[in-house]
Structure formats: structure tokens, C-alpha cells
Amino acid sequence: MDANTRTRKSIEELVDAWLRELEVEGPVDPEALLLDLGVDSLSVVDFSQMLRRELGVEIRAAEFDLYATVSEMVAEICERISAQ
């Protein structure tokens, strides 16, 4: 497994953990809309802080409006990590 695959897997696990905290059940479809999963502005602020703390990635809460689906959000986090 290459570094990019490991990084993406780590991010997906972090996103899964966050969604479980939001009480989203079962495996999450990567194309699921964040709004449909119950993601709101307060949960986004918490996740943004977690990303900064866990991965050193800065994504402001307001930027999450740009990512409609789980896969779009994961892809953006991966890009920001690779740009560091």
C-alpha cells in the first residue's frame, strides 16, 4: 500500500469516526450528501478542529459548504495533506 493510499484510508477512518459521533449508522456511501447525514454547522466546526489537531490540516468550517458529498470532502482533505 503506497503512502497516498494509507493517507486516504486514515482520512476515511477519521471521517467514519466523526460520522459515528453524529450517530450515522452503518457503512456510509461515499456519495452520500453531508446534509442528508445530519452534518450541520456545529458538527463541521468540531470536525474542522479535529482535522487541525489530528492531521495538521486547516479547513475552515465555512469551506465545507463547497463539498457536498463524503467523497468530495475526503478528496479535498487528501489534496491539502499532499500539498503540505
C-alpha positions in Angstrom: 0.0 0.0 0.0 1.5 3.3 -1.0 1.6 6.5 1.1 -1.3 8.1 -0.7 -3.5 5.1 -0.2 -2.5 5.0 3.5 -3.3 8.6 3.9 -6.7 8.3 2.2 -7.5 5.3 4.3 -6.6 7.3 7.5 -8.8 10.2 6.4 -11.7 7.9 5.6 -11.3 6.3 9.1 -11.3 9.7 10.7 -14.4 10.8 8.7 -16.1 7.5 9.7 -15.4 8.1 13.3 -16.7 11.6 13.1 -19.9 10.4 11.4 -20.4 7.8 14.1 -20.1 10.6 16.7 -23.0 12.2 14.8 -24.8 8.9 15.2 -24.8 8.0 11.5 -25.3 4.2 11.4 -23.9 1.6 9.1 -21.4 1.9 6.3 -21.6 5.4 4.7 -21.9 5.7 1.0 -19.1 7.9 -0.2 -21.5 9.7 -2.5 -23.9 10.4 0.4 -24.7 14.1 0.8 -23.3 15.5 4.0 -26.6 17.3 4.7 -28.5 14.0 4.4 -26.2 12.5 7.0 -27.1 15.2 9.5 -24.0 17.2 9.2 -24.7 20.7 10.5 -22.6 23.8 11.1 -21.7 22.9 14.7 -20.5 19.4 13.7 -18.5 20.9 10.9 -16.7 23.2 13.3 -15.9 20.3 15.6 -14.6 18.3 12.6 -12.5 21.2 11.4 -10.9 21.4 14.8 -10.3 17.6 14.7 -8.6 17.8 11.3 -6.3 20.5 12.6 -5.5 18.6 15.7 -5.1 15.1 14.2 -3.7 15.8 10.7 -2.5 19.4 10.8 -4.9 20.3 8.0 -6.6 23.6 8.1 -10.1 23.7 6.5 -12.3 26.4 7.8 -15.8 25.4 8.7 -17.3 27.7 6.0 -15.3 25.8 3.3 -17.3 22.6 4.0 -20.2 24.1 2.0 -18.0 23.5 -1.1 -18.1 19.7 -0.5 -21.5 18.2 -1.0 -20.5 14.5 -0.5 -18.3 12.5 1.7 -16.0 11.6 -1.2 -15.6 15.2 -2.2 -14.7 16.1 1.4 -12.2 13.2 1.7 -10.6 14.2 -1.7 -10.1 17.8 -0.6 -8.5 16.7 2.7 -6.2 14.4 0.8 -5.2 17.2 -1.6 -4.4 19.5 1.3 -2.3 16.9 3.0 -0.3 16.2 -0.2 0.2 20.0 -0.6 1.9 20.3 2.8 
